[in-house]
Amino acid sequence: MPGGYKGYIHALREICEHVVSEGPSRTDLVGWIQSHFNLSGGSAIWRERFLHKAGILESSANQIKLSEHASRWYLASDDGILIGLLHSRLQFLGEMLSELCEGPRSLEELRQAAKKYDLNWDTDNQGHRRRGWLESAKLVEPDGKDRLAITDAGRDLLSMLTVHRPALDEEHSDRQPPATPPPTEATTPPAPAATPDQQSIPVPPSPGEALADEIRSASIDSKNPDRLEIAVRDAFEFLGFDAEKLGGSGKTDVLIKALLGKDDSYTVTIDAKTVGSGSLGDGQVDWVTLEDHRKQHNADYSMLVGPNPSGKRLMDRAVDKAVAVLSTEQLADLCIQHAIAPLGLHEYQALFGTGGSVDMMPLARAAQELARLRELTAELLAMLSEQTSETGPLTARDLWLLLRNRSSDKAGSQREIQQVLDTLASPLVGAIQGMDETGYVLATAPRVIQQRLQHLGEQLAQ
């Protein structure tokens, strides 16, 4: 969450205030998070998605609302309720407090302790995120020696949580969790403790989130520069490019190709720079070599990828040499965004067209538009399901008028609705049946539509 370790809960409260007052759709909420906290599109999408996974936000009729437990926290301003909810959804949150009861620990020591819970994290990123929730709730605090210590409030809350104890589980696999003490009248309880089957359910990262974590970690692993080259290759392959790691003397680090046919395909040479300090400057870039790589591979574009590229001289040289500069954080955001709103290679061409710092806004807008179209499609199907049993078939105009009555800012245009209906009525999708002039009705249950699209995706992946 934005705001640093002490600001996680404050930022969440701002988001919840917006949800309560505006009742936004998921697309609207992502846009608000992006603009309010000055984030990239990918970062905003990732945060909104996490809040759903964590059980803080729920979707109902294309509208975001607070979950029951999140509402209790929001109204009572008792952070114990929020941490109890997160503990029931995420591994090693309450357990992190339990580990700190034994004494202050560094994040690296906590990462090693997490292995007891079958969490083999390669970096401290997961520990940083958990620290943000616990520190902003004043349950842990830094001890001045690069370690975290549990507070009295942390010990009090821990006594109310059911935590996983791996050492006991190895000896007693059928052990029941320790009973959670009943709350006193003066205490507002956290979210109910999870059952043994629910407790500490891991939320596996999506492929985009896993790639993003690897890119961030590899970008500062200066002892292993090949690691970032591999991560960059994997990232662009995930985005839909044909990607190859080359490296070595006289070769570009990564070569990517957008295979769009004879006249529209394009090729990009990418130089990936790992910097232990976490900031790439002009002195670490060989501009002549980047130009040679582009000529050697007869590429259309050249790109530089590294952590926090900064400095006027670096950007001026990049513009002069027509080299697009993409930070590793931006590439990580693209992976997160693509996992939720996959764009096409024509749209990703905007990354490379000009030298200097890459403008991410066109891609963020394209991703938000794709998400909006998905929401519109779901709403149209829901309306057909609700209305046609009484009204009979509905045309694009009928649906447009109904949408305008419900929410004028989300109705789109009649032409856009007709395009969606044409897609849904195609033999391949078969979600609806009818004609433009007479209207449409549902052709099958939503679960069957999902199965058809899933089978289509599996066939295309072969």
C-alpha positions in Angstrom: 0.0 0.0 0.0 1.1 3.6 -0.5 2.4 5.7 2.4 5.4 3.7 3.7 5.4 1.3 6.6 3.4 3.6 8.8 0.9 4.6 6.1 -0.6 1.3 4.9 -3.8 1.6 7.1 -4.2 5.3 6.4 -4.1 4.7 2.7 -6.6 1.8 3.0 -9.0 4.1 5.0 -8.8 6.6 2.2 -9.7 3.9 -0.3 -12.6 2.7 1.8 -13.9 6.2 2.3 -14.0 6.5 -1.5 -15.8 3.2 -1.8 -18.4 4.1 0.8 -19.1 7.5 -0.6 -19.0 6.8 -4.4 -19.8 3.1 -4.8 -17.4 2.8 -7.8 -17.0 -0.1 -10.3 -13.7 -2.0 -10.3 -12.5 0.1 -13.3 -13.5 3.4 -11.6 -11.8 2.4 -8.4 -8.5 1.4 -10.2 -8.6 4.8 -11.9 -9.1 6.6 -8.6 -6.3 4.7 -6.8 -4.0 5.5 -9.7 -4.7 9.2 -9.7 -5.1 9.7 -5.9 -1.8 8.0 -5.0 0.0 8.9 -8.2 0.6 5.3 -9.2 1.1 3.5 -12.5 -1.8 1.6 -14.0 -0.2 -1.7 -13.1 0.4 -0.7 -9.5 -3.2 0.5 -9.1 -4.6 -2.7 -10.6 -2.4 -4.9 -8.3 -3.5 -3.1 -5.2 -7.2 -3.2 -6.0 -6.9 -6.9 -6.8 -5.1 -7.6 -3.5 -7.9 -5.9 -1.5 -10.4 -8.3 -3.1 -8.2 -11.3 -2.4 -7.7 -10.2 1.2 -11.5 -10.0 1.8 -11.6 -6.3 2.3 -13.5 -5.4 -0.8 -16.4 -7.2 -2.6 -18.1 -6.8 -5.9 -21.9 -6.7 -6.2 -23.9 -5.8 -9.4 -20.7 -4.1 -10.9 -20.3 -2.0 -7.8 -17.5 -2.2 -5.1 -18.5 -2.4 -1.5 -16.7 -3.2 1.8 -16.9 -6.7 3.1 -18.7 -7.3 6.4 -15.5 -7.4 8.5 -14.0 -4.5 6.6 -17.1 -2.5 7.4 -16.8 -3.4 11.1 -13.2 -2.2 11.0 -14.1 1.0 9.1 -16.9 1.9 11.5 -15.1 0.9 14.8 -11.6 2.2 13.8 -10.2 -0.9 15.5 -7.2 -2.1 13.6 -7.3 -5.4 15.4 -10.3 -6.3 13.3 -8.4 -5.6 10.1 -5.3 -7.5 11.1 -7.5 -10.4 12.2 -9.1 -10.5 8.7 -5.8 -10.3 7.0 -4.4 -13.1 9.2 -7.3 -15.3 8.2 -6.4 -14.8 4.5 -2.6 -14.6 4.4 0.1 -16.9 5.6 2.7 -15.6 8.1 1.0 -12.5 9.3 0.0 -13.5 12.8 2.8 -16.0 12.7 5.2 -13.2 12.1 4.0 -11.6 15.4 4.5 -15.0 17.1 8.1 -15.2 15.8 8.8 -11.7 17.1 7.7 -12.8 20.6 11.0 -14.5 20.9 12.9 -11.3 20.3 13.6 -8.6 17.7 14.3 -10.0 14.2 15.6 -8.6 10.9 13.5 -9.1 7.8 16.1 -11.6 6.6 15.8 -13.6 9.8 12.0 -13.5 9.4 12.3 -14.7 5.8 14.4 -17.7 7.1 11.7 -18.3 9.9 9.0 -18.4 7.2 10.6 -21.5 5.8 9.3 -23.4 8.7 5.8 -22.7 7.3 6.8 -23.9 3.8 7.3 -20.4 2.5 10.5 -20.4 0.6 10.7 -16.7 -0.4 13.7 -15.7 -2.5 13.6 -12.0 -1.3 12.4 -9.9 1.6 9.5 -8.4 -0.4 6.8 -10.5 1.3 8.2 -9.5 4.7 8.2 -5.8 3.7 4.5 -6.0 2.9 3.5 -7.8 6.1 5.6 -5.3 8.1 3.7 -2.5 6.5 0.4 -3.8 7.8 1.7 -4.7 11.3 3.7 -1.4 11.7 0.9 0.8 10.5 -1.4 -1.0 13.1 1.3 -0.3 15.8 1.7 -4.0 16.5 5.4 -3.9 15.6 8.1 -1.2 15.6 11.7 -0.9 14.5 14.2 -1.2 17.3 16.9 1.1 15.8 19.1 -1.8 14.8 17.5 -2.8 11.5 15.2 -5.2 13.3 11.5 -5.4 14.2 10.1 -5.8 17.7 6.6 -6.7 18.8 4.8 -4.0 20.8 2.5 -4.5 23.8 -0.5 -4.0 21.5 0.9 -6.7 19.2 1.2 -9.2 22.1 -2.4 -8.4 23.1 -3.8 -9.0 19.6 -1.7 -12.2 19.2 -3.4 -13.7 22.3 -6.7 -13.4 20.3 -5.4 -15.1 17.1 -5.1 -18.7 16.3 -1.7 -19.1 14.8 -0.1 -22.0 12.9 2.7 -23.8 14.9 4.6 -26.0 12.4 6.9 -27.6 15.0 3.8 -29.1 16.8 2.1 -30.0 13.5 5.0 -32.2 12.5 4.5 -34.3 15.6 0.7 -34.1 15.9 -0.8 -33.8 12.4 -4.3 -34.0 13.9 -3.7 -31.3 16.5 -6.5 -28.8 17.0 -5.5 -25.2 17.0 -5.3 -23.5 20.4 -8.5 -22.0 21.5 -8.9 -18.2 20.9 -9.6 -16.5 24.2 -13.2 -15.0 24.3 -13.1 -11.2 24.0 -13.9 -9.2 27.0 -16.7 -6.6 27.0 -14.1 -3.9 26.6 -12.5 -5.4 23.7 -13.7 -5.4 20.1 -12.6 -8.8 18.7 -10.7 -9.3 15.5 -12.3 -11.1 12.6 -13.2 -14.7 13.7 -10.3 -17.1 13.8 -10.2 -19.4 10.8 -10.9 -23.1 11.0 -8.0 -25.5 10.6 -8.8 -26.0 7.0 -9.0 -22.2 6.4 -6.2 -21.0 8.6 -3.3 -19.3 6.9 -4.4 -20.1 3.4 -1.6 -19.0 1.0 -2.6 -16.6 -1.7 -0.3 -17.6 -4.6 0.8 -14.8 -6.7 -0.5 -14.6 -10.3 2.1 -15.1 -13.1 2.2 -11.4 -13.5 2.9 -10.8 -9.8 5.5 -13.5 -9.6 7.3 -11.9 -12.6 7.1 -8.5 -11.1 8.7 -9.7 -7.8 11.5 -11.3 -9.7 12.2 -8.3 -11.9 12.4 -6.0 -8.8 14.7 -8.4 -7.0 16.9 -9.1 -10.0 17.4 -5.4 -10.8 19.6 -4.9 -7.8 21.3 -8.4 -7.8 24.5 -7.0 -9.2 26.4 -10.2 -8.6 24.2 -12.0 -11.0 23.4 -9.8 -14.0 22.1 -12.8 -16.0 19.2 -13.0 -13.6 17.7 -9.6 -14.8 18.3 -10.5 -18.4 16.3 -13.7 -17.9 13.6 -11.8 -16.0 13.3 -9.2 -18.8 13.1 -12.0 -21.4 10.4 -13.8 -19.5 8.5 -10.5 -18.9 8.3 -9.6 -22.6 7.4 -13.2 -23.5 4.6 -12.9 -21.0 3.4 -9.7 -22.7 3.2 -11.7 -26.0 6.5 -11.1 -27.7 8.8 -13.7 -29.2 11.7 -13.1 -26.8 15.3 -14.5 -26.7 18.1 -13.9 -24.3 21.4 -13.5 -26.1 24.0 -11.6 -24.0 27.7 -12.1 -24.4 30.3 -10.0 -26.3 28.8 -7.9 -29.1 25.3 -9.1 -28.6 22.2 -7.5 -27.2 21.0 -8.8 -23.8 17.5 -9.6 -25.0 16.0 -9.5 -28.5 12.2 -9.4 -28.8 10.0 -9.6 -31.9 6.4 -8.6 -32.3 5.1 -11.1 -34.9 2.3 -9.2 -36.6 2.7 -10.1 -40.2 4.9 -8.9 -43.0 4.3 -5.2 -42.8 3.5 -4.6 -39.1 6.0 -6.8 -37.3 8.8 -5.0 -35.3 12.0 -6.0 -33.5 13.5 -4.4 -30.4 17.0 -4.8 -28.9 17.0 -4.5 -25.1 19.9 -3.8 -22.8 19.2 -4.8 -19.2 21.3 -3.1 -16.5 21.5 -4.5 -12.9 22.6 -1.9 -10.3 23.3 -2.8 -6.7 22.5 0.7 -5.5 19.1 0.6 -7.1 19.6 3.6 -9.4 20.9 3.6 -13.0 22.8 6.6 -14.1 24.3 7.8 -17.5 27.8 6.6 -16.5 26.7 3.0 -16.5 25.4 3.0 -20.1 27.4 2.4 -23.2 25.3 4.3 -25.7 27.5 3.4 -28.7 27.1 -0.3 -28.0 23.3 0.1 -27.8 23.3 1.7 -31.2 25.5 -1.1 -32.6 23.2 -3.7 -31.3 20.2 -2.2 -33.0 22.1 -2.1 -36.3 23.5 -5.6 -35.9 20.0 -7.1 -35.5 18.4 -4.7 -38.0 16.0 -3.8 -35.2 13.3 -1.1 -35.4 13.8 0.0 -31.8 16.2 0.0 -28.9 15.4 -0.1 -25.2 17.3 0.3 -21.9 15.8 -1.4 -18.8 17.2 -0.8 -15.3 16.3 0.2 -11.8 15.3 3.9 -11.3 16.9 5.4 -14.4 17.6 8.9 -13.4 19.4 12.1 -14.3 19.0 14.7 -17.0 22.1 13.6 -18.9 20.9 10.0 -19.2 17.5 11.0 -20.5 19.0 13.6 -22.9 21.3 11.0 -24.3 18.5 8.5 -24.6 16.4 11.0 -26.7 19.5 11.7 -28.9 20.2 8.0 -29.5 16.4 7.1 -29.9 16.6 4.7 -27.0 13.4 4.1 -25.0 14.2 4.0 -21.2 12.0 1.7 -19.1 12.5 1.3 -15.4 12.3 -2.2 -13.9 9.5 -0.9 -11.7 7.5 0.1 -14.8 8.2 -3.4 -16.4 7.0 -5.0 -13.2 3.8 -2.9 -13.3 3.3 -3.9 -17.0 3.4 -7.6 -16.0 0.8 -7.1 -13.2 -1.4 -5.0 -15.5 -1.1 -7.6 -18.4 -2.3 -10.4 -16.0 -5.5 -8.6 -15.5 -5.9 -6.7 -18.8 -3.8 -8.3 -21.5 -3.1 -5.9 -24.3 -1.9 -6.6 -27.9 1.4 -6.1 -29.5 0.2 -3.1 -31.5 -0.6 -1.4 -28.3 2.7 -2.3 -26.7 4.5 -0.7 -29.6 3.9 2.6 -27.8 6.6 1.6 -25.4 9.4 1.9 -28.0 8.3 4.7 -30.4 10.3 7.6 -28.9 13.6 7.9 -27.1 13.8 8.8 -23.5 11.5 8.0 -20.6 8.6 5.8 -21.6 5.1 7.2 -21.2 2.9 4.6 -19.5 -0.4 6.4 -19.6 -1.5 5.2 -23.0 -1.2 1.6 -21.9 -2.9 2.3 -18.6 -5.8 3.9 -20.4 -6.0 1.0 -22.8 -6.0 -1.5 -19.9 -8.8 0.4 -18.2 -10.8 0.5 -21.4 -10.5 -3.3 -21.8 -11.6 -3.7 -18.2 -14.5 -1.4 -18.8 -15.6 -3.4 -21.8 -15.5 -6.6 -19.8 -17.7 -4.9 -17.1 -20.1 -3.7 -19.8 -20.3 -7.2 -21.3 -21.1 -8.8 -17.9 -23.7 -6.1 -17.2 -25.4 -6.7 -20.6 -25.6 -10.5 -19.9 -27.0 -9.8 -16.5 -29.7 -7.5 -17.9 -30.6 -10.0 -20.6 -31.0 -12.7 -17.8 -33.1 -10.4 -15.6 -35.3 -8.7 -18.2 -36.1 -11.0 -21.2 -38.2 -13.4 -19.2 -40.8 -10.6 -18.9 -40.0 -8.3 -21.9 -38.9 -10.8 -24.5 -35.8 -10.1 -26.7 -33.9 -6.8 -26.2 -32.2 -4.8 -28.9 -29.0 -2.8 -28.5 -31.1 0.3 -28.2 -33.3 -1.3 -25.5 -30.2 -2.2 -23.5 -28.7 1.2 -23.9 -31.8 2.9 -22.6 -31.9 0.5 -19.6 -28.3 1.2 -18.8 -28.8 4.9 -19.1 -31.6 4.7 -16.5 -29.3 2.7 -14.2 -26.1 4.7 -14.6 -25.8 7.3 -17.4 -22.0 7.5 -17.1 -21.5 3.7 -17.8 -24.0 3.2 -20.6 -21.4 3.7 -23.4 -22.9 4.1 -26.9 -25.6 2.1 -28.7 -23.0 1.2 -31.4 -20.6 -0.1 -28.7 -23.3 -2.2 -27.2 -24.2 -3.6 -30.6 -20.5 -4.6 -31.1 -20.5 -6.4 -27.8 -23.8 -8.2 -28.7 -22.3 -9.2 -32.1 -19.4 -10.8 -30.3 -21.6 -12.6 -27.8 -23.8 -13.9 -30.6 -21.0 -15.4 -32.7 -21.1 -19.2 -33.1 -17.7 -19.5 -31.2 -19.1 -17.8 -28.1 -22.8 -18.6 -28.4 -23.8 -16.7 -25.3 -26.9 -15.1 -26.8 -29.1 -15.6 -29.8 -31.2 -13.3 -31.9 -30.9 -10.5 -34.5 -30.1 -6.8 -34.5 -33.6 -5.8 -35.5 -35.6 -8.1 -33.2 -33.3 -8.3 -30.2 -31.5 -11.0 -28.2 -32.0 -13.4 -25.4 -29.6 -15.6 -23.5 -28.6 -18.8 -25.3 -27.2 -20.7 -22.3 -26.1 -20.4 -18.7 -23.1 -18.2 -17.8 -21.1 -21.3 -16.6 -21.4 -22.8 -20.1 -20.2 -19.6 -21.7 -17.2 -19.7 -19.4 -16.5 -23.3 -20.4 -16.6 -22.5 -24.1 -14.2 -19.6 -23.7 -11.9 -21.7 -21.5 -11.8 -24.5 -24.1 -11.1 -21.9 -26.8 -8.2 -20.6 -24.7 -6.8 -24.1 -24.2 -7.0 -24.8 -27.9 -5.2 -21.6 -28.8 -2.5 -22.4 -26.3 -1.6 -25.8 -27.9 
